[in-house]
């Protein structure tokens, strides 16, 4: 049987694959996704006037790749006005004010306060070193002129673990910093010192600036991209193998229970790194080693509808870091819909998301969804007592490949990790600093390189 042939095949229907396919929409492109839906770790569900975020949920500046995709697809951006660096520890919620004041406001013994000040100074110095290379690696807008992403960083810090960079600290302080690492699905002992200093240090020193939500959730963007591509998206079609095939590529996949072969001039593989490593055949040794180096931590997420009928004390909060409990973060997704001036009536109800990552998420692997639901509700009630009796419908989501935190030595493999392998281009949140913006950008860069090749441009 003759195999179908296309100009481009895209493997993976997360934001990187969708961005690549959308940028190639004027050409003969087809996207194959193993799951029965596209969007990847962008996952949300409608809940009346609100939405339940079970995956990526926040955008950065209005000039960022994701914000531009939102504009192109007609998705409505909502500025997040709520406080993004609130912290709960030892029964006390600290909000607003400068982070420098937290050692004096958190419920900590004197030894822990002194330890937090010392650790904070070390973290600030390390963050300053890392930030010389890039100010906002997650939500900033960067333009690369080369054929694939380049990433700058502090090599000396990157060679060490984040735990080593921070040094010894009081157990209460360690719980606070571990929460920041777990937010990124990693543990400080396994995380690059450069990555931890840049990302965790940035989150704890200033929070996220110029942040936006999307009305209806970020799925509004991925759904619109999928609608634009129409029948060029094939779901339920897991890839079995991808290899160079003379002047093109050969993709083996399963569809409707039968194995098929698809031929194409070029390919974009936009799956998590371990999946790409398994699918792509005959990789150069340094490329294979680079993909093997990428580590993903897991997440367990619960999104919940709340049923309040009056304003709540946490209406002005967007993010709360939780120390010393199973959950590590609580996000108030309804915050973007609140009027901070108080001049408009506050609509009833709301939506919260709680999650945990890294070793705490792994510890939940044997627990049922009902057990996780009960545990998360108990801890949300502890952190936000006003929610008692008001948590209604919930959804549980487990992400095995939650987030690709950087391990020590990550900068050393950047070139091998990001560069194409012949006619196969790599895209995803592991290609540079991990988040939806870099993932989308990596897909767009792959598309740009392929378009140049298809148009006969040797550059």
C-alpha positions, 0 to 999 in steps of 0.5 A: 500500500502506498504511503501518504506523503506531505511536506511536513509532519508534526508529532505532538499536539501540545502548544509547541506542535500547534504553534509549529503547525499553525505557522506552517498552515499555508503548506501541506502539513499534518499533525499527529497526536497520541492522545484523544485531544490536543493541547498537551499540558494546557488543559482547562474545563468550563465551569459556568462563568469560571474555568478549571485550570488543570495545567498551564494557566498564566501568560506574561507580557503582551508581546510574548509568543503566547500573548501574540497567539492569543491575539491572533486567535481572538482569545481575550487576555485578562490582566492578573491584578492579584498578589502573586507572592503570598506565602503560608507557613506554620499556620500563617498567611503572609501577603502583600508588602515587600518580600524582604519583610517576610522573615519578620512576618512569617510565623518562624522561630528566631533561628529560622528568621535569621536563617531565612535572612542569610539564605535570602541574601545568598539567593539574591546574590545568586539571582543577580548573577543569573539575571545578568544573562536574562531577566525573565526566562519564563514569560519574557519575549526573546528574539533569536536570529539563529536557526535554533534557540540559544540560551545564556546562563551562569555556567559556574552556578549551572554546574552546581546543585541549587541546594549547594548554592543555597547552603545549609539552612533551618528546616523551616527555611528549607521547607519554604525553599523546597516549596519553590522548587516543587512548584517547578517539579524538582527538588533543590538537590537535583536542580541546577544552581543557575536554574534555581537561582534564576527561576526560584529566586525570581519568583521569591524575590518579586513574583511574576510581573506583567502576568495575564490570564485568558478568559475561559483558560489557555485552552481558548488558544489551543482550541482556536489553533486546532480549529484553524488546522481542522482535519489536518490534526489527527488524534489517537495516533501515537508515533512508533518511530521517526527516521530520516528517509533519503530526501525526507522522513518516514514516520510510523504510527498507529491509527484505528488499531492499524500501523501506518507509514507517513512520508514527508519532506520535514518533521517537527517532533514536539513531544516531551524529551523522553518521548522524542528520544524513544521515537527518533531513530539513529540520533547522533550520540550527543543529541541522544545524550542531551535528550537523556539529560532532560528530567521531568518532574511530576505534578498532581493537580486538583481544580475546584469550583467554589460556591461562595455568594459573598466576597472572600478575603482571598479575592485579591490573591492569585498565587499562594505558596504553601510550605510544610504541606502536601500541596505546594501552591494554590492559585485563585483563577477567578482573581483575573475577573475581580474588580480591584476597585470594588466598584462592580458587584462581586459575582458569586462563586469562583475557581481554585487550583491546588497542586503539588510536584516532585517528590510529594507528587510521586508519593501520591502515585498509589493514592486514589483520586478520592483520597487526593481530593480529600487531602487537598480539600483539607489543606486548602481549608487550612490555608484558606479557612473561608473555603470550608464547606464551599468547595464543590465540583473538583477535577484531578489531573496527574502529569507524569511529564509535568515540567522539565526542570534543569539538572546541573550541567544543562547549559553544556548540552544546549547546542546538542539539545536544540539543533535539528537532526537533518530534516527533523526539528525539535520543539517543546518546553525543554528546548530552552527555559521551560514554559509555554512561551518558549515552547510556542517559540520553539515550534515557530522557529522550527516552522521558520527553518522548514519554510526556508528549506521548502522555499529553497533558502539555503539559510 
